[in-house]
Amino acid sequence: MAVHNPPRRTLARCYNDRGASQEWSVEFQGTLDLYRHYSFNKDTFRPGDEITLIGNPARNGDPDLSARIVIFSDGKEVDVRNIPD
């Protein structure tokens, strides 16, 4: 993944069931919210990390995703659209 300005938008190389890859633009909540509520920082996603992103794809079919859930390779699941209690 590569982080671009604005920092809440990220590019991710994604793979389908057949192993074909495609670059997706992934939008998250604001940077401050991600840090404050989930402790996300510039080191949360490193190049080569395998994660699962669940969210709402663009209606026009473009490879854009509004992220809702991030599942890390260790199984930790974070719902980035709901502020934790």
N, C-alpha and C positions, 0 to 999 in steps of 0.2 A: 504494500500500500504506500502511496505517496500522499503527503498532506500538502494542499495548496491553499492559497489565499482566496476567499476567506477560509480560515482554518477549519471551519466546521464541514467543509466539503472535502471529500477524500476520493482518490482514484483507487480502484481495486481491480486486480486481475481475477476474474471469476471463471470457473470451469463447470461445464455441464456434465450430464451423465456419461457422455461419450468421450469426455476428456478435452473437448474443444474449448479454447479460452476466448474471453471477450473482456474488454476493459469497461468497467461500469463507474459512473460517478455516483458517489454515495453521500447523502446529506444527513447530518446529525443535528441535534439540538445545538444551541449556542455553546461556544467553548467554555465559558465560565460555568454554565450548568453542568457540563460533562465533568469538569474538574471538581466542582463543589459537591455534587451529589454522588458521583461514581468514581472519583479519584483518577479520572482519565488525564493523561498528560502526553507530552510529545513522545514518550517512550512506550505508551500503551500498545500501539501497533507498530511492529518492526517489519522491515522488508522480509518477505518469506514466511511470515506468520500465517498459519492456516486457521481461519475463523469462519463461522457461518453467520451470515447476515440475513435477517428476516425483516421485511418491510413492505412498503407500498411502491410498486414500480410506476414509472411515468405512464400516463394514460395514452400518450401518443406513440408508445412502443419504443421510444429511445431508451438506451441502457442507462437510465437514471433511477435511483432507489432512494426513498426516504426511509432511513433505517429506523426500526422499532426495537428489534432485539439483536443483541450481539451474543454469540456463543463462542467462547474461547476453546482452544484445543484441549484444555484440561477439564472441559465440561461446564465451567462457570458460565451462567447465563445472566445477562444484564438487559433489563427492559429500559432502554434509554429514553422512552417517551413518558414514563411515569416516574414522578419524583418519589424516592423512597420515604417511608415514614420516619 
